[in-house]
Amino acid sequence: MSEGEARSLAETPTWSVATVMTGFVAVCFIVERSIYRFGKWLKKTKRKAMLAALEKVREELMLLGLISLILSQTSRWISEICVPSSLFTSRFYICSEDDLEVVGGVNSLLNETQLVKSIFGSSTHTCSEGHEPFVSLEGLEQLHRFLFVLGITHVLYSFVTVVLSMIKIYSWTKWENQAYPLSNEDLQARRSKMLRRQSTFVFHHASHPWSKNKILIWMLCFVRQFKGSIARSDYMALRQGFITYHKLPQSYDFHKYIVRSMDDYYSASVGISWPLWAYSIVCIFVNIHGLNIYFWLSFLPAILVMLVGTELQHVVAQLALEVVETVGPVGTHLKPRDDLFWFKNPDVLLWLIQFISFQNAFEMATFIWSMWQLGLHSCLMKNQFMVIIRLICGLLVQFWCSYSTLPLNVIITQMGSKCKKSLVSEYVRESLHKWCKRVRRKTQLARSLSVNSLDFTVDETEETLTVGTLSRTVSRTSLDDLGETEAEAAVTDELLPDHN
């Protein structure tokens, strides 16, 4: 073969092919086994929500693999679709023609074309005069790499988010431990402590003059979100309000409930849903040179995270102002309800947080792809000052959202009208489900036996001898008594834990 011509697989030594194959198989096998082991540990520790999140991560990686496979197999076919050259105006280019000439874009594209042809095989198809390929081979390969970087970046951002959130939530354990002795004290001591906590809670959120004004209170809440995620008095007040509203015992472990809720939230937020894919496609479409759309979109997460933080502080302020109008323990006068939240739906805030995380991941993926595919001197990197601002803003917002806003959202959204299924642990839920299935199955069997036994009854003088008859009332009563005993034991273990 001539010098410089790419070798085919038939002309490549087997040892080099086997070496490359070994590397790919080893890496994929390590990743797959790691995910499997981690999922097995989550299943063993009864972390079903986190296991569901891991499954979504696996689905996202599988989707990326499917996209990669389809792109690699259809690239040549797509590149052979010819369209009129008049459609390819520089108006819709990512970089202007002047920018491409400055960075030597033509030569780099020719080199990239040779590389792609060596990967996918050269195509003998050429478009007629006045026509061009719909998307070239090198363009499809660059798109392939961008989607790969976006998926990996989003998975990493999701992992960092849950780690930082859990670190913050587990720091509240000391407050939960301080709340346990309160349930063992007499009524008078309990009331005095509640009154002290009520005064502290109200003082922090309702003592400022702006708190009485419906407009100025929003400005006050905007400033408060930068002072910290949540204070001890806020945690105690929200805990007491939740326990009282849902009629739970004072010894209920509210912190474990928050941890389970965080697992459920993470399970719902992992993965790129179709609205997020649609959003990314729109961003790619409007990324026209001169608009600097990525620069302006980089500030969108910062705006949203401040809006979400302000709304969360406003919910707490509303609860505190309602306590001012009443007298008594704080827990008996907190009124959790959906009306406190935007659109009367606490889940709206979680959706916004999911979008913030995705936008930050999209921003980082765009930067990595630009450095990888277009180089440091491309038009997307021309204004390095703007690029640095984008990256710093995205990293700070992601850290603040993960460590402060998301944990605050997890605890404050519990002030909605409905409690979540994580109110009881996974063990109790499984026990109740098994009990319900067992009672339902035995009740159906009792009904069938009762109906079949009607033909075998024999009447005697004063007694009725029933052969093969199972009383429907007795069977239901005995089964319900048995089921209630098991269910009550499981729920009692959950709601009345041993804290000694």
N, C-alpha and C positions, 0 to 999 in steps of 0.2 A: 504494500500500500504506500501511497505517496506521503511525504512528510507533511505534517500539519492536518491531515485528514483524520477525522474521528474514527476510532475503531468500533466495530460492531461487537455484540456479545460473543459471536462465534469466533472473533479474532482476538478476544481478550483471554489472558491466562486464567485458568480455573482457580488458582490460589487467590488471585485478587478479587474475583467474584465471590468466592467463599468467605473471604475476610470481611468484605462489606456486608454480606448477608448475615454473618455472625454478629456483627456490631448492631445491625438493625433489630435482629431477633432478640438479642440480649437486652437492649434498652426497652423494647416493647414488653418483654416478659417481666422485667423488673417493675415497670410501671403498673402492669396489670396485676401482678402478685401483691404489690404494695396496696393497691386499692382494695383487693380482695381481703387481705389481712385486716386492714383498717375497718372494712365493713363487717367482718366477722367479730371484731372486738366491740363494735357498736351494737351489734345484735346481742352479744353476750351480756353487755352492760345495760340492756333494755333502753337504748337511745334510739327509738324508732324514728323520731323526727330527724336526727342527724343522719341516720341511715338513709332516709328518703332524700336528704340533701345530697348525700354521696351518690345515690343513684342518678340524681339529676346531673351531677358533674360528669358521671360516666356517660349519660345520654348526650351531654353537650360535646364530650370528646368523640363519641361515636358519630355525632352529626358532622363534626369537623372532618373526621376521617371519610365519611361518605361524600362530603363536598369535595375533598381532595381527590377522591377516586373518580368522581364524575368529571371534575375539571381536567384531570390528567387524560381521561379517555375521550373527552369531547373537544379538547382544545383545537386539534387539527380541523375537525369538522366545522367548528364555529369560525375559525379563522378563514375558512374557504367561502363563507357567506359574504358576498360582495354587495356594496351599497354605493350610490353616487357620491363622488368626492365632494360635491357641493354641500353635503351634510356635515362635513368635518371642517367647521370653521374654528378659528382660534378663539372665538368668543367663549367657547365652553371648555377651553383647556385649563388644566390646573395651573400651569405656568404659561406666561405669555411667550410669544415667539422670541422676543428679545432676551428673556431670561434663559431660554433654551440655548440660544446661540452663545451667550456669555459663558455658560458652564460647559459648553461643548456637548450639548445633549445629543447631537446627531451621531457623533462617534460612539458615545456610550450606548446609544440605542442599537447601533450596528453590532457592537460587541455583544450586547445582550441577546440580539437576535441569533447570532452564531451559537451562543451558549444554549439557548432554548431549542434550536434546531438539533443540536447534539443530544439533547435530552429526549425530545419528542419525535425526532426524525424530521428530515427536511421534507417540505411539501413541494410537489411539482406544480401545484395549482397556482395560477396567477390570474388576477382580475383583469378584465378588459380595460381599455383606455377610458379614463374618466370615472373609474370605479376603484374602491379600496376595500380591504377586509373590514368587516363589521367591528371585530376586535382582533388585534394581531396576537400572535403566539406569545410574544414577550409581555404584552398587556395582560393576557390571561394568567400568565405565570406570576406576575406582580400582584394581581388581584388574589390569586391563590395564596400567596404569602401573607397578604394583608389580613385575610380572613383567619388564617392560622394564628397570626400574632394577636388578633383581637380576641379569639377564643381563649388562648392561653393567658393573656393579660387579665381577662375578666375572671377566670377561675382563680388566679392568684389574688386579685383584689378581693374577691368574695372570701377567700380563706383568711386574709389579713383582717377583714372586717369582723368576722366572727371571733377571731382571737382577741382583738382589742376590746370588743364589746364584752366578751366573757371576763376579761381581766377587770374591767370596770364593775361589772355586776357582782363578781365574787368579792370585790372589796366591800360590798354592803353586808357581808356575812356578820360582821361584828355588830351591826345595828340590829340584825335579826336576833342574835344571841342576847342582846340587851333587852329585847321585848319579851323574852320568855318569863323572867321572874315576875313580870307584871301580872300574868295570868294566875300565879300561885298566891298572890297577896290577897288580903281581905278587901272588901268592897270600898271602904273609906280610903285606904291607901291607893287603890287603883284609880279612884276618882280624882284624888289630888295630883297624881302623876299625869293623868290625862289632861287636867286643867292646865298644868304647867306646860305640857307639850302644845296644847291648844294656843296658849298665849304666845309661845315662841313661833309657831307656825303662822299665826295671824300677824304677828309683828313683822315677820320677814316679807309678807306678801300683801298686807292690807293697811300698813301704817303710813305709807308714803302718801302725800296729798294728791299725787297724780292717780292713785288707785281708784279714786271716786269718779274720775272723768273717763267716759267711754272711749275717747280718742287718745288722750295722753297715756292711758294705761298700756296701749300697744307700744308706745315709745319706751315706756318703763320696762315692759317685758322684753323688748328688743335688747336693751342694755343688760338685763339680768342674765340672759343666756350665756354671756361671756364670763360670768363669775364662777361658773362651775356647773356640773351636770345636775346634782341634786344634793340637798343638805340632809343632815340627820333628822331634823324636825319634820322635813317634808316626807321622808321615807316613813317615819312613824305615823304621821297623820294619814298618808295614803294607805298604809297597811291597815290601820284601824278602820278607816272608812270602807275598805274593801271587805274586811272580815265582818263588819256590822251589816253592811248592805246585803251580803249574800248569806248572812246568818250562820257563820262558821264559828267554831270554838276559838277562844282567845289563844290557844296554844297552836293554832294552825301555822304551818311553816310557809309563810308568804314568800320567803326568798327562794325556796325550791320551786315554788310555782312560777316565779319570775324566770328562773333558769329554764324550766320546761317551755315557757312561752317564748323565750329567746330561741330555743331549738326549733320550735314550730315556725317562727318568723324566718329563721335562716333557711329552713326547708322550703319555704314559699318563695324566697328571694333568689335562690341559686338558679342559675340557668338563664339563657337568653330567650325570652319569650318572643312571640311573633310581633307584638308592638315595638319591642326594642330593635328587632331586626328591621322592621319598617322604618324606624327612626334612623338607623344607621344608613339605610339605602337613600333616604332623603338627604342626609348629610353629605353623602358621596355625590349626589346629583347636583346640589347647590354649591359644591366646593369649586367655584369659578374664580379664576385669578382676578384680583382687584377687590373682591368682597371681603377677604380675610375672615371667612365664616368660622373657621376653626378657632381663631383668636377670640372672637366674640362669644362663641359657644363655651369656651373654657371658663367664662365667668358665670355661666348659668348655674352650675352646681353650687357656687358660693352664694348666689342669690337665693336659691331654693333652700339650702341648709339653714340660712338665717331666717327665712320665712317659717320653716318648720320649727326651729327652736323658739321663735317668738310665739307661735301658736301653742306650743307645749307649755311655755311659761304662762300664757294667758289662761289656759285651762286651770292650772294650779291657782292662779290669782282669783279666778271666778269662784273656785271652791272655798278659798280663804275668805272672800268677801261675803259669801253666804253664811259662813260660820259667825261672822261679826253680828249678823242680825239675830242670832239665837244665843242661848245660854245653856251650857252643859258640856259634857265631854265631846271632844271634837269628832270622834268616830260616829256618834249618833246623829250628827247633823251634816256630814258630807253627803251629797246627793249625786252619786255617779249616774251619768246618763249620756246618751249619744248626742244630745242637743249641745253639749259643750264643744263639739268638734266641727270642723268644716263639713258642710253638706250632711251633717248628722251621721257621719260615717268615720270612725277612727281609722279604718284601713286606708283612707286616702293618704295619710301621713306616711304609712309604710310604703305605699306605691311611689311616693315622691323620693323616699330614701333609696329605694331600689333604682330609680332612674338616676339619682345622683351618683351612685356607685358605678353604674354602667357608663355614664358620660365621662367620668374620670378614667375608667378603663379604656374607653374609646379614644380619649385624648392621649393617653400614654401609648396606646397601640399605634396611633397615627405618627407620633414622634419616632418610635422605634422603626416603623416601616419606612419612614422618610429617610432616616439615617442609613438604613440597610440598602434600600433600593435606589434612592436618588442622590445620596451623598450629602456631605456637609455643606456644599456650595449650591444646593438646589434652591429653587425659588421658595420652597416651604421653610428653608432654613436661612433665608437671606437676611431677615431682621432677627438677629440672635437675641437681642434684648427682649423682643416680644415672646420668643420661644422660651426664654428663661422664666419670664413672668408666668406664662401658661403652665409650665411644669411645676413651679413652686406653688402656685395657686392651687393646682389640682392635688398635689401631695398634701398640702395643709388642710384642704377641705376634706379629703378622704380620711385623714387622721382625726379631724374634729368630728366628722360625722360618725365614724366608727367608735370612737372612745367616749363621746359625750352625747351626741344627738340620738343615736340609735338606742343606747341603754335608757335614756330619758323617755324615749318614745315607748319602749317596752313596758315601763312601769306606769306611765300616765295613761296609756290607752286602756289599761285595766279599769279606768274610771268610766268606761262605757256602760251601757245598760245590760249587756250580756256578758257572762263569764265564758271562758273558753274551755275546750275539752281538757286542757292541761291542768284544770283545777284539781284533778286527782292524778296520781302517778300512772304510768303505763301498766304497772303490775295490777293495780286496782281495776283499771279499765279492762284488762284481759280477764280478770276474775269475774267481773260483771258480765262480760260478753259470753264467757263459757257458761255461767250460771243461767243466763237467759236462754241460750241454746238448749241446755239440758232440760230446763223447765218446759220449754216449748215442745221439745221432742217427746217428753214423758206425758205431757198433757194431750198431745195428739194420739199417743198410744192408748191413753186412758179412755179417750172418746171412742176410738175404734173398738176397744174391748167392751165398753158399755153398750154400744149399739149391737154388737154381735151376740151379746149375752141375753138379749131380750127373748130369744126363742128357746132358752133353756131354763126358764123359771118354772118352779113347781109350787102351787098354792097348797098349803095345809090349813088345819083348822084355825089356829090363831097366829101361826108363824109363817113366814115366807122364806123358803130356802132358795137362795139364788146361787146357781152354779156358774162359775167363771165370770161373775159380775164384779166389776170394780167401780165403786161409787165415785161419780165424777166430783162430787163435793169433797169427799174425803181425800181423794187423790190430789186435787188441787190444793187443799189445805195443807196436807203433809208435805207436798213438794214445795209450796210457797214457804212453809215454816223452815224447811231445810235450806232453801235458797236464801231466805232473808238472814238466816243465821250466818251463812258463809259470807254473804255480801256485807252484812253489818260488821263482821270481824275484819274484813279487808278494808272497808271504809274507816272503821275506828282506828286501825293501824296507821292509816294515812292522815286522818284529821287530828288524831290524838297521839302524836309520836312521843317516844320516851326521850326527854331532853336531859336526863340526868347523866 
